[in-house]
Every structure is written in structure tokens, then in C-alpha cells.
């Protein structure tokens, strides 16, 4: 019975990583826009981000940000972050505790920048610092950029504000909200693999 239970938990963990990987690949996947939380002194702060990449072998999840954003300052002060993913169709929630590492103007950030779509790069040219007060609704982009075709040349300065946030998974909490009987499991990172256990929903 114990071996069957461990096998079942192993399959759940494998399914979690597959769902996360699919979420990073497809904008239509329900895991593509997760919530990530950081610590801001006495309060957690949460926001939706785009899941950019997942590496099951390294146990890492990646999102991009503007280096001027408050969440980057918060990560510098405390690298502990948490993710929340929810698939309403499958009734599966995945919560993840992770440790974040910032990649700014290095090989990892450069490769990510070069592989990003032009439209995605545009947001990093904002003249206003993210979360700063403005006099009227605006996206902060230079007026001339709105009127011309996007090119690598007129977007290259955006790299100065571009940062890759790579998070290493430390703990994964899986919850299946079945109609009659909920199920919940926890997977905690060890030196090799994950320690797996059932927990009360």
C-alpha cells in the first residue's frame, strides 16, 4: 500500500510540472497568468504576472519585470516569494514557495531579451517608474514610439530596465477540489528530489 501511495504522489508531482510547463508555453493555458507574492515589510503584496519559462529539472519558474518596479526592491530585501496557480476547469490549485534570484544585464537576461517579442519589449521603455504617481492615465511610453513601427533599434534602450526573475521551488502544495472529496498533497524540496506527503485539505 505504501508503494502505491508513493507512486500516486509521484504521478501528481509529475502532472504539476507538466501543467506548469504547459502554462509557460501557451497564453491560453490557465496557468499562464499566475499570482506571485513578495514581502513588503509587514504586508505581502500580490500581483498577476506572465509565467515565462519552467524548468522541471532545475525546479525553477521564471517571470520578467521592470528593474524599477517595487517588487524587485522587495525581492532584493527578501528573496522569498510565493506563487498561486488555479485551473478552474480541472479544479486544481498549486501553491509554491520559492527563492528568487534576479538576473540583470547578464547572459540569462540578454538571452531572454533577445528571444522576447517586440511588443513585449515595448513596456520596458516607460518613462515613468512603475507604481509612481502620475497626473493622468498613461502607459508611460514616449509619444514617438506609439506612432512608429516597432524595431529592435528603437526598443533596445528598454533592456536597461529589463530583469529576469528566476525562482527556485522549495515547496509545492497541490489541492484538488473534487465535488465530493477534496485531496491535498505537499512536496518539499530536498537535496535530491522532493519529500512527498498527503495533508488535510
Helices and strands as residue ranges (DSSP letters): H 2-25, E 35-40, E 43-48, E 53-55, E 60-66, H 70-77, E 80-87, E 92-103, H 107-114, H 118-121, G 122-125, H 143-147, H 152-155, G 156-161, E 162-176, E 183-189, E 194-198
